[in-house]
Amino acid sequence: MKNHLITICVFLSTYIQSQQLIPLNEKAYSDSLKTVANSKVDNNAKANSYFLLSNFYRNIDSLLSKNYLEKGKALSANTPVNTAKYHYYEGWHFLESNKEKAAVSFQKAIQEFSKIKIKESDFFIASSWYNYGVTQKNKEGYPFLVKILVEKSIPQIEKYKDHKTLGQFYSQLAIILTYNAEFAKAFEYNTKAIKILEKNAPHSQELFFAYLNTASNFCYQAKGDEAKKYLDKAEKLILPYPESSANASFYYGKTLYFITKQKNEEALPMIEKGLVYAKRSNQNLLTQMFYMNKYDILRKQNKLNEAKNVLENILSEKTLIIDANNRKTFYNQLSSLNEQMGNLKEALVWEKKYSKLNDSLSSENVKLELNKLETKFRTAEKQKEIANLNTEKAQKELEINKKNQYLWLLVFASLFLLILIISIFFYTKKLAKEKEINHSQKLKEIAQQEELKITKAILEGEEKERERVGKDLHDGLGGMLAGVKINFSAWASQNLEPENKQNFNEILNQLDYSVTELRNIARNLMPESLLKFGLETALKDLSEFYTRKDLNIDFQPIDVNTNLPLAVQINIFRIVQEILANAVKHSEAKNILLQCSQSEEVFLITIEDDGKGFSQDSSPTKSMGLHNLKTRVDYLKGKMEINSDHEGTAINIELNTHAIS
């Protein structure tokens, strides 16, 4: 396997860069994409088909690949997702031919997909990061690509939950580890990849390449039997597709296996078969790798002229010798081969080329190291300069912030002062208004007190006059008329004949009726029952007084307090008396309900009748009786509500028993 050390680097580099996610059944895959592209579907579906076709043809036909890419771009102008996809597939298109352009395109794809919050973005971001790492591999080395894989691509694709791509990333990581002779770790990641893919994508191209990678890993360890197991698995997947370009990779794996088993004669047919597929699909690097193995076998077989021709063809084709280290190795091989053939002069020519290139590379390495040191120094200086600028900037920003703080403080102080002045102005205005309102209220209260005093004086004077007149009528005129009746009765019994007594008795009855009527008037002026027995009894007697054959008055007392001040009792009595009098006189009612109740200092009067009612806008509201009624209600700081219609009248009165003392 020592002879293969030159090929490992080249093969792995090629394998990492150019592996495409193209299904093994390539014809069916490309035909289905063309069908979609040529059918009447929406532009998004067409653009996607064009992009996939561009990727399919990028190694087979570069111009056709570019054409499909531009068609996809034309349909993506106003669609952010397809615009991002264009940058992604543009990166694939330039991946082999122009790595700088490819790197720019993949970075654009990452930026665009990062703005689009859909699940699909995770896949494209992960793949773009990986491909960007591939473009930077020659500059940054394999550690950079590994860093991209483990920190960017794999976490992102795990988020997307794409098992096929995750398996592929593990497989690519295994290839890098194989190149660095970390065969055990490489096998571990290959095993992870195979386990994921066998479960989730058992017929995929990703699983096919994972089998080949594992077989190659064992070949480089000279474990041909282990490699054979995985080659057989790969063969089962590729066998149904004899036209697939993936056969080139399969035959390369078979070539390595036979070389490992030291079966060079059997390896040569594998090389020839692999060359057919590699050339057909323009897999130039893989083509050169087949030639390298052919050269190695021919030299071992001592077919030196044929081996020399193969090596010179590789040099003339120039695909592998783009890399200076590879070219140096080929020069060394040609020098050694010519020396073995006895062509010492030609061997010297190749040895000089080898030495010159080796010295040049050494010089370049020295320059590279110097450049790195110089760049590092300049970077440090720039960072120092940037740090100083940042410090100055921070100081200026601090000064500006302080000025801004002072300015804001001044603004806030001014605003506070303005608000304070406005508040004082409105507060002063409010105080003046409140003072005016209080003054008006006091004047109103004084007026009300004066009015109350006047009302009290009037009502008290009225009651005193009623009491005086009532006593005079009851005790004076009533007593006199009673005495007259007694005297007439005594005179008649002595002086009138029996036949004349009938007419005289009629006169006595009229006199007796007059005395009774006089006493009723005296009772109305000052009810004796109120003075002797209290408000409830007086109201009961008043109800019975107004009761007639055609009028029923239902009096209902509820918790009437017997200890109410006499002035309050008299006013309540007069209010009820006025209402009952009006009802009897005007309502033509047959039933009257009088309800009086008391709750602490509130006295309620409700009077309802089934009379004809009256309009509250008519003259009764202007009558002296209702005026007096309202005066007494106001005197007791009460409220009165009158509701009247053709079905009767209801009066509700609420009085304050503590209104007067």
Summary of the structure (lengths in Angstrom):
residues: 661
radius of gyration: 61.5
end to end distance: 128.7
largest distance: 202.1
contacts: 2033
relative contact order: 0.04
helix: 78%
strand: 6%
